[in-house]
Structure formats: structure tokens, C-alpha cells
Amino acid sequence: MCGNPSEEAFVKALYKSLIAEAKSPASVGRIVIEVELSGRCVVLNLRADTESHLRAVINSMLYLIHAVKEVIERVGESPRS
């Protein structure tokens, strides 16, 4: 996933969130998550021992990406004190 310059906060937050998940995945030994930050792009490499584990980790990563995006958008909309 790549962002334009205005999405730099999103890309950094996304990278940090995905790195945290990659360090301690739910199914240790069954899945491998590699996360790389390349400029304004976050690169994910996902491997799993079965198709169902791969589908599960893909869904988890997509949900996490969506959650990070929602939080960034809502924080940007909230009134400042």
C-alpha cells in the first residue's frame, strides 16, 4: 500500500501497527508476516502453512489496515481543544 505525501501519517501509523502484529502473530509457526517500509509504501509478505491460515491472516491484516485508516480519519475530524 502506498500513500501520497498527504497520507504520510497514515502510512507511518499503518507500518507501526503491522510491525507490532508481525512480531507476535496469533498463530506462531503457522504464519509468517514480513512488513517493510519503502518510501511511502508499506509492503506486506504473508506466508502460511495452509490456505485457511493464509485467508485468516489476510483478513486480519485487511481489518487492521481498515481500523488504522478509520482511526486516522476520525482523529483528523475531531475538534481540537
C-alpha positions, -999 to +999 in steps of 0.1 A: +000+000+000+014+034-010+003+068+001+007+103-014+026+129+007-006+140+025-011+104+038+023+102+054+008+099+089-014+071+078+015+052+062+036+055+093+008+045+117+000+016+094+036+004+093+039+006+131+006-013+136+016-040+112+051-044+126+035-050+161+013-078+146+042-093+127+064-095+158+038-117+176+013-132+152-016-152+166-005-185+150+032-187+156+048-212+134+018-214+111+021-180+095+049-156+087+043-119+084+070-096+070+065-058+069+087-034+051+085+004+048+098+015+014+094+053+010+057+060+013+048+023+007+041-004+032+050-039+017+035-070+032+047-105+026+024-132+041+030-169+042+010-197+058+011-234+061-025-238+048-049-219+026-073-214+055-044-199+076-034-177+047-070-165+043-072-158+081-040-137+081-050-118+050-084-110+066-067-099+098-042-077+080-070-061+059-091-055+090-061-039+108-054-017+078-091-006+077-090+001+115-059+022+113-074+042+084-106+048+104-088+060+134-066+084+114-097+098+097-116+102+129-088+118+148-084+142+119-121+151+121-123+156+159-124+192+172-092+204+188-093+217+223 
